[in-house]
Amino acid sequence: MPSKPEQKRAQRLRKEYGIDQRWIDAQLKWQDYCCDGCRKPFSKSMRYVVDHKHDTSVKIVRHLLCDSCNGALGILEKLQKDRAVFDRLQLIADRYSHYEQLYP
């Protein structure tokens, strides 16, 4: 039974996603050790999470993301399922984007 937190995490990743540390190391290298969303570098204060597809019977691993990008992606995917809501929210964001220039 794993005793160290790293060992427990490795065991969970193997069980849940079928990946190991070699996959994670290769993915981190491919992503330049940054979040694949915001491109900020991973660090002790900004750890990676394994992003995967939720609405499939098999968990398909996609990227390593920071918590913020992972949460944002989950919300975006839910919004895309209701195109009318997505379009209205996009319209609101676009309609008021000029305020960023007026009030930096």
C-alpha positions in Angstrom: 0.0 0.0 0.0 1.5 3.4 -1.0 2.5 5.6 1.9 3.8 8.7 0.3 1.4 11.2 -1.3 3.3 11.0 -4.6 2.9 7.2 -4.6 -0.8 7.5 -3.8 -1.2 10.0 -6.6 0.7 7.7 -9.1 -1.5 4.8 -8.1 -4.7 6.8 -8.6 -3.6 8.1 -12.0 -2.8 4.6 -13.1 -6.1 3.3 -11.9 -8.3 6.2 -13.1 -6.6 7.2 -16.4 -4.2 4.4 -17.3 -1.3 6.7 -17.3 2.0 6.6 -15.4 4.8 9.0 -14.5 6.5 8.4 -17.9 3.4 9.6 -19.7 3.2 12.6 -17.4 6.9 13.5 -17.8 6.6 13.2 -21.6 3.4 15.4 -21.6 5.1 18.0 -19.4 8.0 18.2 -21.7 5.7 18.4 -24.8 3.8 21.2 -23.1 7.1 23.0 -22.1 6.2 22.4 -18.4 3.3 24.9 -18.7 -0.4 24.7 -18.5 -1.7 23.8 -22.0 -4.5 26.5 -21.5 -3.0 29.7 -20.1 0.7 28.7 -20.8 1.8 29.6 -17.3 4.6 27.4 -16.0 3.7 24.7 -13.4 5.3 25.2 -10.0 4.8 24.1 -6.4 2.1 26.7 -6.1 0.5 25.9 -9.4 0.3 22.2 -9.9 -1.1 20.4 -12.9 -4.3 18.4 -13.1 -5.0 15.7 -15.6 -7.7 17.0 -18.0 -10.0 14.3 -19.4 -13.2 13.9 -21.2 -16.1 13.4 -18.7 -19.0 12.4 -20.9 -17.5 9.2 -22.3 -17.5 5.7 -20.9 -13.7 5.7 -20.9 -11.8 8.6 -19.4 -9.8 10.0 -22.3 -6.8 12.0 -21.1 -6.3 15.2 -23.1 -3.9 17.6 -21.4 -2.2 18.8 -18.2 -3.9 22.0 -17.1 -3.9 24.3 -14.1 -6.9 24.2 -11.8 -8.3 27.5 -13.3 -8.1 26.3 -16.9 -9.5 22.9 -16.1 -12.5 24.5 -14.4 -13.0 27.0 -17.2 -12.8 24.2 -19.8 -15.5 22.2 -17.9 -17.8 25.2 -17.8 -17.2 25.9 -21.5 -18.0 22.4 -22.5 -21.3 22.5 -20.5 -22.2 25.8 -22.1 -21.5 24.5 -25.6 -24.1 21.9 -25.1 -26.7 24.7 -24.9 -25.8 26.8 -27.8 -28.5 29.4 -27.1 -27.0 30.1 -23.7 -23.5 30.1 -25.0 -24.4 32.6 -27.8 -26.2 34.9 -25.3 -23.2 34.9 -22.9 -20.8 35.5 -25.8 -22.9 38.5 -26.9 -22.8 40.0 -23.4 -19.0 39.5 -23.3 -18.6 41.1 -26.7 -21.1 43.9 -26.1 -19.2 45.2 -23.1 -15.6 44.4 -24.1 -15.0 48.1 -25.0 -15.1 49.0 -21.3 -11.7 47.4 -20.9 -10.3 50.2 -23.2 -12.2 52.9 -21.3 -11.4 51.7 -17.8 -8.1 49.8 -17.8 
